[in-house]
Amino acid sequence: MVYNNRGKVYEEKGDNKKALKDYNKAIELDNKFVFAYINRGNLYAISEGTFKMAIDDYKKALLYKHSN
């Protein structure tokens, strides 16, 4: 959760590279952490313009949300 939260702070400051690194670390530590997938998906969609990667993250978030 710490990496995800720090990623949000970096994203709000406009440091997308550090935000992405933290979201990736949050997912690495807990590959079912729904909020990290959502946040990374938002970063991909809004800031990076990589919509396929965003959709993939949203799908994972939905999958893990409904599996709990």
N, CA, C and O atoms as a Maestro MAE file, in Angstrom:
{
 s_m_m2io_version
 :::
 2.0.0
}

f_m_ct {
 s_m_title
 :::
 protein
 m_atom[272] {
  # First column is atom index #
  i_m_mmod_type
  r_m_x_coord
  r_m_y_coord
  r_m_z_coord
  i_m_residue_number
  s_m_chain_name
  s_m_pdb_residue_name
  s_m_pdb_atom_name
  i_m_atomic_number
  :::
  1 25 0.816 -1.182 0.000 1 A "MET " " N  " 7
  2 3 0.000 0.000 0.000 1 A "MET " " CA " 6
  3 2 0.872 1.264 0.000 1 A "MET " " C  " 6
  4 15 0.498 2.285 -0.578 1 A "MET " " O  " 8
  5 25 2.011 1.184 0.640 2 A "VAL " " N  " 7
  6 3 2.901 2.352 0.725 2 A "VAL " " CA " 6
  7 2 3.370 2.773 -0.667 2 A "VAL " " C  " 6
  8 15 3.351 3.961 -0.991 2 A "VAL " " O  " 8
  9 25 3.787 1.819 -1.486 3 A "TYR " " N  " 7
  10 3 4.251 2.160 -2.830 3 A "TYR " " CA " 6
  11 2 3.129 2.751 -3.667 3 A "TYR " " C  " 6
  12 15 3.348 3.698 -4.423 3 A "TYR " " O  " 8
  13 25 1.935 2.201 -3.538 4 A "ASN " " N  " 7
  14 3 0.793 2.732 -4.279 4 A "ASN " " CA " 6
  15 2 0.516 4.176 -3.868 4 A "ASN " " C  " 6
  16 15 0.311 5.041 -4.719 4 A "ASN " " O  " 8
  17 25 0.513 4.427 -2.578 5 A "ASN " " N  " 7
  18 3 0.233 5.784 -2.091 5 A "ASN " " CA " 6
  19 2 1.313 6.767 -2.509 5 A "ASN " " C  " 6
  20 15 1.015 7.898 -2.891 5 A "ASN " " O  " 8
  21 25 2.561 6.339 -2.439 6 A "ARG " " N  " 7
  22 3 3.642 7.227 -2.868 6 A "ARG " " CA " 6
  23 2 3.551 7.476 -4.366 6 A "ARG " " C  " 6
  24 15 3.842 8.574 -4.841 6 A "ARG " " O  " 8
  25 25 3.143 6.446 -5.109 7 A "GLY " " N  " 7
  26 3 2.947 6.624 -6.537 7 A "GLY " " CA " 6
  27 2 1.915 7.699 -6.846 7 A "GLY " " C  " 6
  28 15 2.089 8.488 -7.774 7 A "GLY " " O  " 8
  29 25 0.832 7.728 -6.060 8 A "LYS " " N  " 7
  30 3 -0.184 8.770 -6.238 8 A "LYS " " CA " 6
  31 2 0.407 10.158 -6.006 8 A "LYS " " C  " 6
  32 15 0.100 11.101 -6.736 8 A "LYS " " O  " 8
  33 25 1.256 10.278 -4.987 9 A "VAL " " N  " 7
  34 3 1.883 11.573 -4.693 9 A "VAL " " CA " 6
  35 2 2.784 11.986 -5.851 9 A "VAL " " C  " 6
  36 15 2.737 13.134 -6.295 9 A "VAL " " O  " 8
  37 25 3.606 11.058 -6.344 10 A "TYR " " N  " 7
  38 3 4.455 11.381 -7.490 10 A "TYR " " CA " 6
  39 2 3.625 11.790 -8.693 10 A "TYR " " C  " 6
  40 15 3.973 12.731 -9.407 10 A "TYR " " O  " 8
  41 25 2.531 11.082 -8.914 11 A "GLU " " N  " 7
  42 3 1.678 11.400 -10.058 11 A "GLU " " CA " 6
  43 2 1.085 12.804 -9.919 11 A "GLU " " C  " 6
  44 15 1.041 13.562 -10.888 11 A "GLU " " O  " 8
  45 25 0.637 13.139 -8.730 12 A "GLU " " N  " 7
  46 3 0.079 14.474 -8.491 12 A "GLU " " CA " 6
  47 2 1.120 15.564 -8.691 12 A "GLU " " C  " 6
  48 15 0.783 16.684 -9.075 12 A "GLU " " O  " 8
  49 25 2.390 15.241 -8.433 13 A "LYS " " N  " 7
  50 3 3.473 16.205 -8.632 13 A "LYS " " CA " 6
  51 2 3.945 16.249 -10.087 13 A "LYS " " C  " 6
  52 15 4.772 17.083 -10.455 13 A "LYS " " O  " 8
  53 25 3.407 15.336 -10.913 14 A "GLY " " N  " 7
  54 3 3.775 15.313 -12.325 14 A "GLY " " CA " 6
  55 2 4.973 14.444 -12.641 14 A "GLY " " C  " 6
  56 15 5.479 14.480 -13.762 14 A "GLY " " O  " 8
  57 25 5.438 13.664 -11.680 15 A "ASP " " N  " 7
  58 3 6.583 12.782 -11.906 15 A "ASP " " CA " 6
  59 2 6.069 11.375 -12.243 15 A "ASP " " C  " 6
  60 15 6.077 10.473 -11.406 15 A "ASP " " O  " 8
  61 25 5.628 11.223 -13.484 16 A "ASN " " N  " 7
  62 3 5.009 9.978 -13.916 16 A "ASN " " CA " 6
  63 2 5.970 8.800 -13.925 16 A "ASN " " C  " 6
  64 15 5.561 7.661 -13.701 16 A "ASN " " O  " 8
  65 25 7.223 9.061 -14.179 17 A "LYS " " N  " 7
  66 3 8.210 7.979 -14.200 17 A "LYS " " CA " 6
  67 2 8.326 7.334 -12.814 17 A "LYS " " C  " 6
  68 15 8.321 6.109 -12.696 17 A "LYS " " O  " 8
  69 25 8.431 8.154 -11.777 18 A "LYS " " N  " 7
  70 3 8.524 7.627 -10.411 18 A "LYS " " CA " 6
  71 2 7.198 7.003 -9.984 18 A "LYS " " C  " 6
  72 15 7.185 5.996 -9.276 18 A "LYS " " O  " 8
  73 25 6.085 7.594 -10.409 19 A "ALA " " N  " 7
  74 3 4.768 7.039 -10.075 19 A "ALA " " CA " 6
  75 2 4.629 5.642 -10.663 19 A "ALA " " C  " 6
  76 15 4.201 4.715 -9.974 19 A "ALA " " O  " 8
  77 25 4.987 5.488 -11.923 20 A "LEU " " N  " 7
  78 3 4.891 4.192 -12.583 20 A "LEU " " CA " 6
  79 2 5.776 3.162 -11.896 20 A "LEU " " C  " 6
  80 15 5.378 2.011 -11.721 20 A "LEU " " O  " 8
  81 25 6.968 3.575 -11.510 21 A "LYS " " N  " 7
  82 3 7.882 2.676 -10.806 21 A "LYS " " CA " 6
  83 2 7.264 2.193 -9.492 21 A "LYS " " C  " 6
  84 15 7.369 1.015 -9.151 21 A "LYS " " O  " 8
  85 25 6.623 3.097 -8.759 22 A "ASP " " N  " 7
  86 3 6.008 2.712 -7.488 22 A "ASP " " CA " 6
  87 2 4.778 1.824 -7.695 22 A "ASP " " C  " 6
  88 15 4.576 0.874 -6.937 22 A "ASP " " O  " 8
  89 25 3.964 2.110 -8.692 23 A "TYR " " N  " 7
  90 3 2.809 1.248 -8.973 23 A "TYR " " CA " 6
  91 2 3.280 -0.151 -9.353 23 A "TYR " " C  " 6
  92 15 2.706 -1.150 -8.919 23 A "TYR " " O  " 8
  93 25 4.321 -0.211 -10.160 24 A "ASN " " N  " 7
  94 3 4.874 -1.516 -10.537 24 A "ASN " " CA " 6
  95 2 5.373 -2.279 -9.314 24 A "ASN " " C  " 6
  96 15 5.167 -3.488 -9.208 24 A "ASN " " O  " 8
  97 25 6.020 -1.584 -8.401 25 A "LYS " " N  " 7
  98 3 6.526 -2.229 -7.182 25 A "LYS " " CA " 6
  99 2 5.373 -2.711 -6.311 25 A "LYS " " C  " 6
  100 15 5.443 -3.800 -5.741 25 A "LYS " " O  " 8
  101 25 4.321 -1.918 -6.200 26 A "ALA " " N  " 7
  102 3 3.153 -2.320 -5.413 26 A "ALA " " CA " 6
  103 2 2.542 -3.596 -5.978 26 A "ALA " " C  " 6
  104 15 2.146 -4.486 -5.225 26 A "ALA " " O  " 8
  105 25 2.467 -3.685 -7.300 27 A "ILE " " N  " 7
  106 3 1.911 -4.872 -7.943 27 A "ILE " " CA " 6
  107 2 2.865 -6.052 -7.807 27 A "ILE " " C  " 6
  108 15 2.426 -7.190 -7.643 27 A "ILE " " O  " 8
  109 25 4.148 -5.791 -7.872 28 A "GLU " " N  " 7
  110 3 5.141 -6.856 -7.691 28 A "GLU " " CA " 6
  111 2 5.004 -7.484 -6.296 28 A "GLU " " C  " 6
  112 15 5.111 -8.701 -6.144 28 A "GLU " " O  " 8
  113 25 4.770 -6.656 -5.295 29 A "LEU " " N  " 7
  114 3 4.659 -7.138 -3.927 29 A "LEU " " CA " 6
  115 2 3.316 -7.811 -3.652 29 A "LEU " " C  " 6
  116 15 3.229 -8.715 -2.821 29 A "LEU " " O  " 8
  117 25 2.270 -7.369 -4.351 30 A "ASP " " N  " 7
  118 3 0.934 -7.968 -4.191 30 A "ASP " " CA " 6
  119 2 0.244 -7.914 -5.544 30 A "ASP " " C  " 6
  120 15 -0.355 -6.904 -5.912 30 A "ASP " " O  " 8
  121 25 0.338 -9.017 -6.281 31 A "ASN " " N  " 7
  122 3 -0.166 -9.004 -7.654 31 A "ASN " " CA " 6
  123 2 -1.696 -9.003 -7.744 31 A "ASN " " C  " 6
  124 15 -2.246 -9.087 -8.842 31 A "ASN " " O  " 8
  125 25 -2.383 -8.909 -6.612 32 A "LYS " " N  " 7
  126 3 -3.840 -8.787 -6.610 32 A "LYS " " CA " 6
  127 2 -4.302 -7.475 -5.965 32 A "LYS " " C  " 6
  128 15 -5.445 -7.357 -5.523 32 A "LYS " " O  " 8
  129 25 -3.403 -6.502 -5.920 33 A "PHE " " N  " 7
  130 3 -3.705 -5.213 -5.293 33 A "PHE " " CA " 6
  131 2 -4.467 -4.335 -6.295 33 A "PHE " " C  " 6
  132 15 -3.870 -3.666 -7.139 33 A "PHE " " O  " 8
  133 25 -5.772 -4.357 -6.181 34 A "VAL " " N  " 7
  134 3 -6.675 -3.738 -7.147 34 A "VAL " " CA " 6
  135 2 -6.363 -2.258 -7.358 34 A "VAL " " C  " 6
  136 15 -6.317 -1.799 -8.500 34 A "VAL " " O  " 8
  137 25 -6.151 -1.512 -6.291 35 A "PHE " " N  " 7
  138 3 -5.948 -0.072 -6.420 35 A "PHE " " CA " 6
  139 2 -4.686 0.274 -7.208 35 A "PHE " " C  " 6
  140 15 -4.662 1.275 -7.925 35 A "PHE " " O  " 8
  141 25 -3.651 -0.533 -7.084 36 A "ALA " " N  " 7
  142 3 -2.425 -0.279 -7.847 36 A "ALA " " CA " 6
  143 2 -2.678 -0.475 -9.342 36 A "ALA " " C  " 6
  144 15 -2.163 0.281 -10.166 36 A "ALA " " O  " 8
  145 25 -3.468 -1.486 -9.688 37 A "TYR " " N  " 7
  146 3 -3.821 -1.682 -11.107 37 A "TYR " " CA " 6
  147 2 -4.658 -0.517 -11.638 37 A "TYR " " C  " 6
  148 15 -4.445 -0.047 -12.755 37 A "TYR " " O  " 8
  149 25 -5.597 -0.066 -10.835 38 A "ILE " " N  " 7
  150 3 -6.432 1.063 -11.264 38 A "ILE " " CA " 6
  151 2 -5.586 2.319 -11.439 38 A "ILE " " C  " 6
  152 15 -5.706 3.020 -12.445 38 A "ILE " " O  " 8
  153 25 -4.739 2.600 -10.470 39 A "ASN " " N  " 7
  154 3 -3.906 3.807 -10.553 39 A "ASN " " CA " 6
  155 2 -2.937 3.737 -11.721 39 A "ASN " " C  " 6
  156 15 -2.744 4.722 -12.434 39 A "ASN " " O  " 8
  157 25 -2.327 2.569 -11.918 40 A "ARG " " N  " 7
  158 3 -1.402 2.434 -13.050 40 A "ARG " " CA " 6
  159 2 -2.168 2.538 -14.365 40 A "ARG " " C  " 6
  160 15 -1.687 3.143 -15.322 40 A "ARG " " O  " 8
  161 25 -3.355 1.950 -14.410 41 A "GLY " " N  " 7
  162 3 -4.183 2.060 -15.607 41 A "GLY " " CA " 6
  163 2 -4.532 3.506 -15.917 41 A "GLY " " C  " 6
  164 15 -4.474 3.934 -17.070 41 A "GLY " " O  " 8
  165 25 -4.891 4.252 -14.890 42 A "ASN " " N  " 7
  166 3 -5.187 5.674 -15.090 42 A "ASN " " CA " 6
  167 2 -3.968 6.426 -15.602 42 A "ASN " " C  " 6
  168 15 -4.078 7.271 -16.490 42 A "ASN " " O  " 8
  169 25 -2.818 6.121 -15.045 43 A "LEU " " N  " 7
  170 3 -1.586 6.771 -15.490 43 A "LEU " " CA " 6
  171 2 -1.316 6.444 -16.954 43 A "LEU " " C  " 6
  172 15 -0.992 7.327 -17.747 43 A "LEU " " O  " 8
  173 25 -1.450 5.176 -17.302 44 A "TYR " " N  " 7
  174 3 -1.256 4.788 -18.700 44 A "TYR " " CA " 6
  175 2 -2.232 5.518 -19.616 44 A "TYR " " C  " 6
  176 15 -1.828 6.051 -20.649 44 A "TYR " " O  " 8
  177 25 -3.497 5.549 -19.252 45 A "ALA " " N  " 7
  178 3 -4.529 6.119 -20.118 45 A "ALA " " CA " 6
  179 2 -4.425 7.629 -20.236 45 A "ALA " " C  " 6
  180 15 -4.479 8.179 -21.336 45 A "ALA " " O  " 8
  181 25 -4.276 8.292 -19.108 46 A "ILE " " N  " 7
  182 3 -4.350 9.749 -19.096 46 A "ILE " " CA " 6
  183 2 -3.017 10.401 -19.437 46 A "ILE " " C  " 6
  184 15 -2.965 11.319 -20.256 46 A "ILE " " O  " 8
  185 25 -1.954 9.939 -18.822 47 A "SER " " N  " 7
  186 3 -0.665 10.610 -18.974 47 A "SER " " CA " 6
  187 2 0.191 10.046 -20.096 47 A "SER " " C  " 6
  188 15 0.882 10.790 -20.793 47 A "SER " " O  " 8
  189 25 0.144 8.741 -20.268 48 A "GLU " " N  " 7
  190 3 1.037 8.103 -21.228 48 A "GLU " " CA " 6
  191 2 0.373 7.853 -22.580 48 A "GLU " " C  " 6
  192 15 1.060 7.689 -23.588 48 A "GLU " " O  " 8
  193 25 -0.952 7.821 -22.605 49 A "GLY " " N  " 7
  194 3 -1.674 7.565 -23.842 49 A "GLY " " CA " 6
  195 2 -1.535 6.137 -24.343 49 A "GLY " " C  " 6
  196 15 -1.730 5.875 -25.530 49 A "GLY " " O  " 8
  197 25 -1.203 5.219 -23.461 50 A "THR " " N  " 7
  198 3 -1.072 3.806 -23.835 50 A "THR " " CA " 6
  199 2 -2.326 3.075 -23.376 50 A "THR " " C  " 6
  200 15 -2.362 2.461 -22.310 50 A "THR " " O  " 8
  201 25 -3.341 3.162 -24.209 51 A "PHE " " N  " 7
  202 3 -4.661 2.683 -23.826 51 A "PHE " " CA " 6
  203 2 -4.744 1.165 -23.700 51 A "PHE " " C  " 6
  204 15 -5.491 0.665 -22.859 51 A "PHE " " O  " 8
  205 25 -4.007 0.432 -24.501 52 A "LYS " " N  " 7
  206 3 -4.047 -1.025 -24.388 52 A "LYS " " CA " 6
  207 2 -3.535 -1.464 -23.017 52 A "LYS " " C  " 6
  208 15 -4.119 -2.338 -22.376 52 A "LYS " " O  " 8
  209 25 -2.456 -0.858 -22.582 53 A "MET " " N  " 7
  210 3 -1.909 -1.202 -21.259 53 A "MET " " CA " 6
  211 2 -2.891 -0.801 -20.160 53 A "MET " " C  " 6
  212 15 -3.032 -1.508 -19.163 53 A "MET " " O  " 8
  213 25 -3.566 0.325 -20.341 54 A "ALA " " N  " 7
  214 3 -4.559 0.764 -19.365 54 A "ALA " " CA " 6
  215 2 -5.705 -0.236 -19.289 54 A "ALA " " C  " 6
  216 15 -6.136 -0.609 -18.198 54 A "ALA " " O  " 8
  217 25 -6.195 -0.669 -20.439 55 A "ILE " " N  " 7
  218 3 -7.297 -1.638 -20.470 55 A "ILE " " CA " 6
  219 2 -6.879 -2.939 -19.813 55 A "ILE " " C  " 6
  220 15 -7.661 -3.540 -19.077 55 A "ILE " " O  " 8
  221 25 -5.667 -3.377 -20.067 56 A "ASP " " N  " 7
  222 3 -5.165 -4.606 -19.425 56 A "ASP " " CA " 6
  223 2 -5.169 -4.476 -17.904 56 A "ASP " " C  " 6
  224 15 -5.552 -5.409 -17.198 56 A "ASP " " O  " 8
  225 25 -4.744 -3.318 -17.403 57 A "ASP " " N  " 7
  226 3 -4.734 -3.103 -15.953 57 A "ASP " " CA " 6
  227 2 -6.154 -3.050 -15.389 57 A "ASP " " C  " 6
  228 15 -6.418 -3.598 -14.319 57 A "ASP " " O  " 8
  229 25 -7.058 -2.399 -16.100 58 A "TYR " " N  " 7
  230 3 -8.448 -2.339 -15.630 58 A "TYR " " CA " 6
  231 2 -9.074 -3.725 -15.586 58 A "TYR " " C  " 6
  232 15 -9.828 -4.040 -14.666 58 A "TYR " " O  " 8
  233 25 -8.765 -4.552 -16.575 59 A "LYS " " N  " 7
  234 3 -9.284 -5.924 -16.590 59 A "LYS " " CA " 6
  235 2 -8.773 -6.709 -15.387 59 A "LYS " " C  " 6
  236 15 -9.527 -7.448 -14.754 59 A "LYS " " O  " 8
  237 25 -7.495 -6.547 -15.076 60 A "LYS " " N  " 7
  238 3 -6.932 -7.243 -13.912 60 A "LYS " " CA " 6
  239 2 -7.580 -6.750 -12.630 60 A "LYS " " C  " 6
  240 15 -7.877 -7.546 -11.739 60 A "LYS " " O  " 8
  241 25 -7.801 -5.459 -12.527 61 A "ALA " " N  " 7
  242 3 -8.437 -4.902 -11.338 61 A "ALA " " CA " 6
  243 2 -9.836 -5.495 -11.155 61 A "ALA " " C  " 6
  244 15 -10.223 -5.865 -10.047 61 A "ALA " " O  " 8
  245 25 -10.581 -5.579 -12.245 62 A "LEU " " N  " 7
  246 3 -11.920 -6.169 -12.169 62 A "LEU " " CA " 6
  247 2 -11.863 -7.639 -11.788 62 A "LEU " " C  " 6
  248 15 -12.652 -8.107 -10.966 62 A "LEU " " O  " 8
  249 25 -10.946 -8.351 -12.376 63 A "LEU " " N  " 7
  250 3 -10.799 -9.771 -12.087 63 A "LEU " " CA " 6
  251 2 -10.508 -10.005 -10.607 63 A "LEU " " C  " 6
  252 15 -11.149 -10.839 -9.967 63 A "LEU " " O  " 8
  253 25 -9.549 -9.271 -10.072 64 A "TYR " " N  " 7
  254 3 -9.151 -9.486 -8.682 64 A "TYR " " CA " 6
  255 2 -10.184 -8.931 -7.709 64 A "TYR " " C  " 6
  256 15 -10.343 -9.457 -6.608 64 A "TYR " " O  " 8
  257 25 -10.885 -7.877 -8.103 65 A "LYS " " N  " 7
  258 3 -11.926 -7.342 -7.232 65 A "LYS " " CA " 6
  259 2 -13.045 -8.359 -7.054 65 A "LYS " " C  " 6
  260 15 -13.570 -8.530 -5.953 65 A "LYS " " O  " 8
  261 25 -13.401 -9.022 -8.122 66 A "HIS " " N  " 7
  262 3 -14.511 -9.968 -8.054 66 A "HIS " " CA " 6
  263 2 -14.097 -11.344 -7.547 66 A "HIS " " C  " 6
  264 15 -14.953 -12.179 -7.257 66 A "HIS " " O  " 8
  265 25 -12.809 -11.585 -7.440 67 A "SER " " N  " 7
  266 3 -12.353 -12.893 -6.936 67 A "SER " " CA " 6
  267 2 -12.230 -12.911 -5.419 67 A "SER " " C  " 6
  268 15 -12.023 -13.972 -4.830 67 A "SER " " O  " 8
  269 25 -12.352 -11.762 -4.785 68 A "ASN " " N  " 7
  270 3 -12.244 -11.690 -3.308 68 A "ASN " " CA " 6
  271 2 -13.563 -11.954 -2.651 68 A "ASN " " C  " 6
  272 15 -13.656 -11.934 -1.424 68 A "ASN " " O  " 8
  :::
 }
 m_bond[271] {
  # First column is bond index #
  i_m_from
  i_m_to
  i_m_order
  :::
  1 1 2 1
  2 2 3 1
  3 3 4 2
  4 3 5 1
  5 5 6 1
  6 6 7 1
  7 7 8 2
  8 7 9 1
  9 9 10 1
  10 10 11 1
  11 11 12 2
  12 11 13 1
  13 13 14 1
  14 14 15 1
  15 15 16 2
  16 15 17 1
  17 17 18 1
  18 18 19 1
  19 19 20 2
  20 19 21 1
  21 21 22 1
  22 22 23 1
  23 23 24 2
  24 23 25 1
  25 25 26 1
  26 26 27 1
  27 27 28 2
  28 27 29 1
  29 29 30 1
  30 30 31 1
  31 31 32 2
  32 31 33 1
  33 33 34 1
  34 34 35 1
  35 35 36 2
  36 35 37 1
  37 37 38 1
  38 38 39 1
  39 39 40 2
  40 39 41 1
  41 41 42 1
  42 42 43 1
  43 43 44 2
  44 43 45 1
  45 45 46 1
  46 46 47 1
  47 47 48 2
  48 47 49 1
  49 49 50 1
  50 50 51 1
  51 51 52 2
  52 51 53 1
  53 53 54 1
  54 54 55 1
  55 55 56 2
  56 55 57 1
  57 57 58 1
  58 58 59 1
  59 59 60 2
  60 59 61 1
  61 61 62 1
  62 62 63 1
  63 63 64 2
  64 63 65 1
  65 65 66 1
  66 66 67 1
  67 67 68 2
  68 67 69 1
  69 69 70 1
  70 70 71 1
  71 71 72 2
  72 71 73 1
  73 73 74 1
  74 74 75 1
  75 75 76 2
  76 75 77 1
  77 77 78 1
  78 78 79 1
  79 79 80 2
  80 79 81 1
  81 81 82 1
  82 82 83 1
  83 83 84 2
  84 83 85 1
  85 85 86 1
  86 86 87 1
  87 87 88 2
  88 87 89 1
  89 89 90 1
  90 90 91 1
  91 91 92 2
  92 91 93 1
  93 93 94 1
  94 94 95 1
  95 95 96 2
  96 95 97 1
  97 97 98 1
  98 98 99 1
  99 99 100 2
  100 99 101 1
  101 101 102 1
  102 102 103 1
  103 103 104 2
  104 103 105 1
  105 105 106 1
  106 106 107 1
  107 107 108 2
  108 107 109 1
  109 109 110 1
  110 110 111 1
  111 111 112 2
  112 111 113 1
  113 113 114 1
  114 114 115 1
  115 115 116 2
  116 115 117 1
  117 117 118 1
  118 118 119 1
  119 119 120 2
  120 119 121 1
  121 121 122 1
  122 122 123 1
  123 123 124 2
  124 123 125 1
  125 125 126 1
  126 126 127 1
  127 127 128 2
  128 127 129 1
  129 129 130 1
  130 130 131 1
  131 131 132 2
  132 131 133 1
  133 133 134 1
  134 134 135 1
  135 135 136 2
  136 135 137 1
  137 137 138 1
  138 138 139 1
  139 139 140 2
  140 139 141 1
  141 141 142 1
  142 142 143 1
  143 143 144 2
  144 143 145 1
  145 145 146 1
  146 146 147 1
  147 147 148 2
  148 147 149 1
  149 149 150 1
  150 150 151 1
  151 151 152 2
  152 151 153 1
  153 153 154 1
  154 154 155 1
  155 155 156 2
  156 155 157 1
  157 157 158 1
  158 158 159 1
  159 159 160 2
  160 159 161 1
  161 161 162 1
  162 162 163 1
  163 163 164 2
  164 163 165 1
  165 165 166 1
  166 166 167 1
  167 167 168 2
  168 167 169 1
  169 169 170 1
  170 170 171 1
  171 171 172 2
  172 171 173 1
  173 173 174 1
  174 174 175 1
  175 175 176 2
  176 175 177 1
  177 177 178 1
  178 178 179 1
  179 179 180 2
  180 179 181 1
  181 181 182 1
  182 182 183 1
  183 183 184 2
  184 183 185 1
  185 185 186 1
  186 186 187 1
  187 187 188 2
  188 187 189 1
  189 189 190 1
  190 190 191 1
  191 191 192 2
  192 191 193 1
  193 193 194 1
  194 194 195 1
  195 195 196 2
  196 195 197 1
  197 197 198 1
  198 198 199 1
  199 199 200 2
  200 199 201 1
  201 201 202 1
  202 202 203 1
  203 203 204 2
  204 203 205 1
  205 205 206 1
  206 206 207 1
  207 207 208 2
  208 207 209 1
  209 209 210 1
  210 210 211 1
  211 211 212 2
  212 211 213 1
  213 213 214 1
  214 214 215 1
  215 215 216 2
  216 215 217 1
  217 217 218 1
  218 218 219 1
  219 219 220 2
  220 219 221 1
  221 221 222 1
  222 222 223 1
  223 223 224 2
  224 223 225 1
  225 225 226 1
  226 226 227 1
  227 227 228 2
  228 227 229 1
  229 229 230 1
  230 230 231 1
  231 231 232 2
  232 231 233 1
  233 233 234 1
  234 234 235 1
  235 235 236 2
  236 235 237 1
  237 237 238 1
  238 238 239 1
  239 239 240 2
  240 239 241 1
  241 241 242 1
  242 242 243 1
  243 243 244 2
  244 243 245 1
  245 245 246 1
  246 246 247 1
  247 247 248 2
  248 247 249 1
  249 249 250 1
  250 250 251 1
  251 251 252 2
  252 251 253 1
  253 253 254 1
  254 254 255 1
  255 255 256 2
  256 255 257 1
  257 257 258 1
  258 258 259 1
  259 259 260 2
  260 259 261 1
  261 261 262 1
  262 262 263 1
  263 263 264 2
  264 263 265 1
  265 265 266 1
  266 266 267 1
  267 267 268 2
  268 267 269 1
  269 269 270 1
  270 270 271 1
  271 271 272 2
  :::
 }
}
